[in-house]
Amino acid sequence: MKRREGLCPLTPEETALTLRALGIDPNIRLYIASGETYGGKRRMKSLVSFFPNVVRKETLLKPEDLRFFLNHSSQMAALDYIVSLESDIFVPTYNGNTAKVVEGHRRFLGNKTTISLDRKFLVQMIDRFSDGSLTWDDFSSSIKEAHARPMGGSHPRTVIPDKPKEEDYFYSNPYQCLADGIGSS
């Protein structure tokens, strides 16, 4: 039930389908900013088969460089944060606090491309594609259309009375604070 409401992270398989549908170049270097994925390498197979240049901090750093961080989860998360912040495209598969802060920081740094996925919509489309009721072309078109708005730019925050959890999170969209400071002395 939570998955259909868009409240769960996308699986590696769902991520592969989504990135392919969005037309992301399969030759890009895809950085996985997280701990171990549920199911490990078995679950990562479909993602790696479409995007063979998957890397993690453990594959980018030499073991002797990584050893200083291994017993410090906040420092390991900081490595992920830095790579996510500096990447060409940021596509969080879950809207946790770190993803929201990275998104806002990227906006602050100059509207770097960030694709905020509508997981509830994606899950519905992925299920329809998986059960054969949607062709690849229709699936891909739907995903592109749903995510076509300018990606990464700041915009006025959405405020939804009585539904604060559905509002834009301040840290992911600091537009008002950035706009208020422009031209002020």
N, C-alpha and C positions, 0 to 999 in steps of 0.2 A: 504494500500500500504506500509506504513512504517513497519508494522509487517512482511510482506513477505520479506522485505529487511533486516530483523534482527535488526531493529533499536528500537524495543520496548522491555521493560522488559518481561520476561516470566511470564505468569499468574500462579497462584497456581496450576491449573489443568495441564498446560504444564510442570511445574516443577516436579509435581508428576510423570508424565509419563516419563520424562527424567531421574529422579533419579532411578526409577524402572528399566528402560531399561539399565542403567549403572550397575545395580546389587548392588546398595547401600542397605545395611542391613536395613530393615524396622523398626528395633528396636533401631536404633541410636537415640540420642537426636538431634533434628533438631532445630537449633536456627534461628529465623527470625530476621535479622538485618535491621529493617526499621520502618517506621511509620505504621499507619493503612493501611491495604491492601484495594484496591478498592473492594467494595462489602462486606467487612468485613467477618464475620464468614461464611456467605453463600458461598463465593468464596473459603474459606479455607477448606471447607468440604472434597473435594476430596484429598487434600494434607494430611489432618489429618487422613482420612480413611486409607491411605497407610502407613503413618508415624505418628503413634499416639503420639509420644513423641515430639511434636512441642512445643517449648518454646520461649518466648520473654523476654526482660528485665523486663516487667511488671509482668511476672509470676515467674521470678527468684528472684527478689528482694522483700523484704517486703515493703508494702506501706510507712511505716515510713522511710525506707532507700531511697526509690525512690523519695520521696517528695522534697528532696533537688535539684533534677535535673529537675523536671517537667516543670518549666518555662524557661528552658535554653536548647534550641535545640542543640547547639553545644556540651553541656555536655552529652545530651542524645545520640548524634551521637558518642561521645567518648566512651561511654559504649559499643555500637555496635562494634566499631573499636577494642576495647580490646578483646572482646569475639571472633570476627572474626579472629583476629591475633593469638589467642591461640588455636583455634579449631583444631581438628584432620584433618578435610577436609574443604576446603573453596570452595564453588560453587556459585559465583555471578551470578544472573540471569539477570543482566544488567551491562554494563561496564561504570558505572559512575566514577567520579574521586576518590571517596572513595574506591570503589572496586579495582581500579587500584593501588592505594597507598597501600592498604592492601596486594594485590598480590605481589608487589615489596618488601614490608617489610617482608613478609613470606619467600620470596626467600633469602633475606639478612640474615634472622635468621636460614637458613639451609635447604632451599628447602622443606618446608612443602607442603604436597599435596594440590594443587590448581587445580581445574578443570575449565578451561576456555572454556565456552560453545560457540559453533558456532551456534548462534541463527538463522541465516538465514537458515542454513542446518536443524536445529531442527524444525523450523516452517514448512518447506517443508515436512519433514518426519512425523511430527505430523498430518499435514493435510491429508497426504496420508493414515496414519493409521486410522484416524478418519473417512475418507470416505470409508474405507473398501478395498482400493486398495493395502494395505500392511498388512501382517499378523504380529502378535506380535513378532514371532521369527525373521522375516525379519527386522522389526522395531528395535528391540533390538540389533540385530547384526550390523545394519547400524550405530546406535548411538554409540555402543562400538567401532566400527572400526574408526569412525570419531574422536573419542576422545581418541584414544589409545596411542598417543605419551606420552613420560614421562611427568607426570603432576607435576609441581612445580619447576622443575629445571631451572636454568638460561641458556640462550642460546644467541648466537649473535643476536642482534636486526635486524629485517627486515626493510630495508629502501626501500621505493617505490618512485622513483622520480616522482614529480608532483602530488603525492597522499599522502600528509603527514598524513591525517586522517586515512589512512589504515595501517600506519606503527605501529610497536610496540611502545607503549607509554613508555617513559623513566622510569617513576615511577613504572610501573608494571614489567619492565624488565631492571634492572640496571646493566646488565651483563658487559658491557664494563667498567664501572667505578669500579665494583668489581674486574674484571680481571686485570685492569690496576694497581690496588693497591696491588695485590698479589706479594709478593717477592720484592716490592719496599722499599727503605728505606727513 
